[in-house]
Amino acid sequence: QVQLVESGGGLVQAGGSLRLSCAASGSIFGINAMGWYRQAPGKQRELVARIASIGLTNYADSVKGRFTISRDKAKNTVYLQMSSLKPEDTAVYYCNVVLQRQPFRTEDYWGQGTQVTVSS
């Protein structure tokens, strides 16, 4: 089994910063990619940022220049540093990990979600 534990959400004023973290644990052979998605009320879940095993990153246009994704391979942990937060960043943020518990078998896991609320 694999577990994802998220932390770091909360309430912050516009212009402020928050750092999310997500640690993967369990029977993990390798991690292909780690990322963050978000879902605001009444909207579809959307990609925020993603980092591949070789370090390549991609971001939603709406967060470029404000958010930074990083990864600690030794700890199987992904971080999302969010700065210059805006009220429209308010959402539940979900960690996503694409990993292998055995060679050549890719699986997709989601965290439980952490609320980020940005007040104006």
The 8 nearest C-alpha neighbors of each residue, nearest first, counted from 0:
[[1, 25, 26, 2, 24, 100, 27, 3],
 [0, 2, 25, 24, 26, 3, 23, 27],
 [1, 3, 24, 23, 25, 4, 0, 110],
 [4, 2, 23, 110, 22, 21, 5, 24],
 [3, 5, 22, 21, 110, 2, 23, 6],
 [6, 4, 21, 20, 110, 3, 22, 113],
 [5, 7, 20, 19, 8, 21, 4, 113],
 [6, 8, 19, 18, 20, 9, 17, 5],
 [9, 7, 115, 114, 113, 6, 19, 17],
 [8, 10, 115, 114, 116, 11, 7, 17],
 [9, 11, 116, 117, 115, 12, 8, 118],
 [12, 10, 117, 15, 118, 116, 9, 13],
 [11, 13, 118, 117, 15, 119, 14, 10],
 [14, 12, 85, 84, 119, 15, 118, 117],
 [15, 13, 83, 84, 12, 85, 16, 82],
 [14, 16, 13, 83, 84, 12, 82, 11],
 [17, 15, 82, 81, 84, 83, 14, 18],
 [16, 18, 81, 80, 19, 82, 7, 8],
 [17, 19, 80, 79, 7, 81, 20, 78],
 [20, 18, 7, 79, 78, 6, 8, 80],
 [19, 21, 78, 6, 5, 77, 7, 79],
 [20, 22, 5, 77, 4, 76, 3, 94],
 [23, 21, 76, 4, 3, 75, 24, 5],
 [22, 24, 3, 75, 2, 76, 21, 4],
 [25, 23, 2, 1, 22, 3, 26, 27],
 [26, 24, 1, 0, 27, 2, 23, 100],
 [25, 27, 100, 0, 1, 28, 24, 101],
 [28, 26, 100, 29, 25, 99, 98, 24],
 [27, 29, 100, 99, 101, 26, 102, 30],
 [30, 28, 99, 27, 98, 31, 100, 101],
 [31, 29, 98, 32, 97, 99, 52, 28],
 [32, 30, 52, 98, 97, 51, 29, 33],
 [33, 31, 51, 97, 52, 50, 30, 96],
 [34, 32, 96, 50, 95, 49, 97, 51],
 [33, 35, 49, 95, 48, 94, 50, 96],
 [34, 36, 94, 48, 47, 93, 95, 49],
 [37, 35, 46, 47, 93, 45, 92, 94],
 [38, 36, 92, 44, 91, 45, 93, 90],
 [37, 39, 44, 90, 91, 43, 42, 45],
 [38, 40, 90, 42, 41, 91, 89, 37],
 [41, 39, 42, 38, 90, 43, 91, 89],
 [40, 42, 39, 43, 38, 44, 90, 91],
 [43, 41, 39, 40, 38, 44, 45, 37],
 [42, 44, 38, 45, 41, 39, 40, 37],
 [43, 45, 38, 37, 36, 42, 46, 39],
 [46, 44, 36, 37, 43, 47, 38, 59],
 [45, 47, 36, 48, 35, 59, 37, 44],
 [48, 46, 36, 59, 35, 58, 45, 37],
 [49, 47, 58, 35, 34, 57, 46, 59],
 [48, 50, 34, 57, 56, 33, 35, 58],
 [51, 49, 56, 33, 55, 32, 54, 34],
 [50, 52, 32, 54, 55, 53, 31, 56],
 [51, 53, 31, 32, 54, 30, 50, 55],
 [54, 52, 51, 55, 50, 31, 32, 56],
 [55, 53, 51, 52, 50, 56, 70, 69],
 [54, 56, 51, 50, 53, 57, 52, 49],
 [57, 55, 50, 49, 54, 51, 58, 48],
 [56, 58, 49, 48, 50, 55, 59, 47],
 [59, 57, 48, 47, 63, 60, 49, 62],
 [58, 60, 47, 61, 62, 48, 46, 63],
 [61, 59, 63, 62, 58, 47, 64, 57],
 [60, 62, 59, 63, 58, 47, 65, 64],
 [63, 61, 65, 60, 66, 59, 64, 58],
 [64, 62, 60, 65, 61, 58, 66, 59],
 [63, 65, 66, 62, 67, 82, 61, 60],
 [64, 66, 82, 62, 63, 83, 81, 67],
 [67, 65, 81, 80, 62, 82, 64, 63],
 [68, 66, 80, 79, 69, 81, 65, 64],
 [69, 67, 79, 78, 80, 48, 66, 50],
 [70, 68, 78, 77, 67, 79, 71, 50],
 [69, 71, 77, 76, 72, 78, 68, 75],
 [72, 70, 76, 74, 73, 75, 77, 69],
 [71, 73, 75, 74, 70, 76, 77, 52],
 [72, 74, 71, 75, 76, 70, 22, 77],
 [73, 75, 76, 72, 71, 22, 23, 70],
 [76, 74, 72, 23, 73, 22, 71, 77],
 [75, 77, 22, 74, 71, 21, 70, 23],
 [76, 78, 70, 21, 20, 69, 71, 33],
 [79, 77, 20, 69, 19, 68, 70, 80],
 [78, 80, 68, 19, 18, 67, 81, 20],
 [81, 79, 18, 67, 66, 17, 68, 78],
 [80, 82, 66, 17, 16, 18, 79, 65],
 [81, 83, 16, 65, 84, 66, 15, 80],
 [84, 82, 14, 15, 65, 16, 85, 13],
 [83, 85, 14, 82, 13, 15, 16, 88],
 [84, 86, 13, 87, 88, 117, 14, 83],
 [87, 85, 117, 88, 89, 118, 119, 13],
 [86, 88, 89, 85, 117, 90, 84, 39],
 [89, 87, 86, 85, 90, 84, 117, 116],
 [88, 90, 116, 87, 115, 117, 86, 39],
 [91, 89, 39, 38, 115, 37, 92, 114],
 [90, 92, 114, 38, 113, 37, 112, 115],
 [91, 93, 37, 113, 112, 36, 90, 114],
 [94, 92, 112, 36, 35, 110, 37, 95],
 [93, 95, 35, 110, 109, 34, 21, 36],
 [96, 94, 109, 34, 108, 33, 35, 93],
 [97, 95, 33, 108, 32, 107, 98, 34],
 [98, 96, 107, 32, 31, 106, 30, 33],
 [97, 99, 30, 31, 106, 105, 29, 96],
 [98, 100, 105, 29, 101, 28, 104, 106],
 [99, 101, 27, 28, 26, 98, 29, 102],
 [100, 102, 99, 28, 104, 103, 27, 29],
 [103, 101, 104, 99, 100, 28, 105, 29],
 [104, 102, 105, 101, 99, 100, 106, 98],
 [103, 105, 102, 99, 101, 106, 100, 98],
 [106, 104, 99, 98, 103, 97, 107, 100],
 [107, 105, 98, 97, 99, 104, 108, 100],
 [106, 108, 97, 96, 98, 105, 109, 95],
 [109, 107, 96, 95, 97, 106, 110, 3],
 [110, 108, 95, 94, 96, 111, 93, 3],
 [109, 111, 94, 3, 112, 93, 4, 95],
 [110, 112, 109, 93, 113, 5, 4, 3],
 [113, 111, 93, 92, 110, 91, 114, 94],
 [112, 114, 92, 91, 8, 115, 93, 5],
 [115, 113, 91, 8, 90, 9, 92, 116],
 [114, 116, 8, 9, 89, 90, 91, 10],
 [115, 117, 89, 10, 9, 11, 114, 118],
 [118, 116, 86, 11, 12, 89, 13, 10],
 [117, 119, 12, 13, 86, 11, 116, 10],
 [118, 13, 86, 12, 117, 85, 14, 11]]
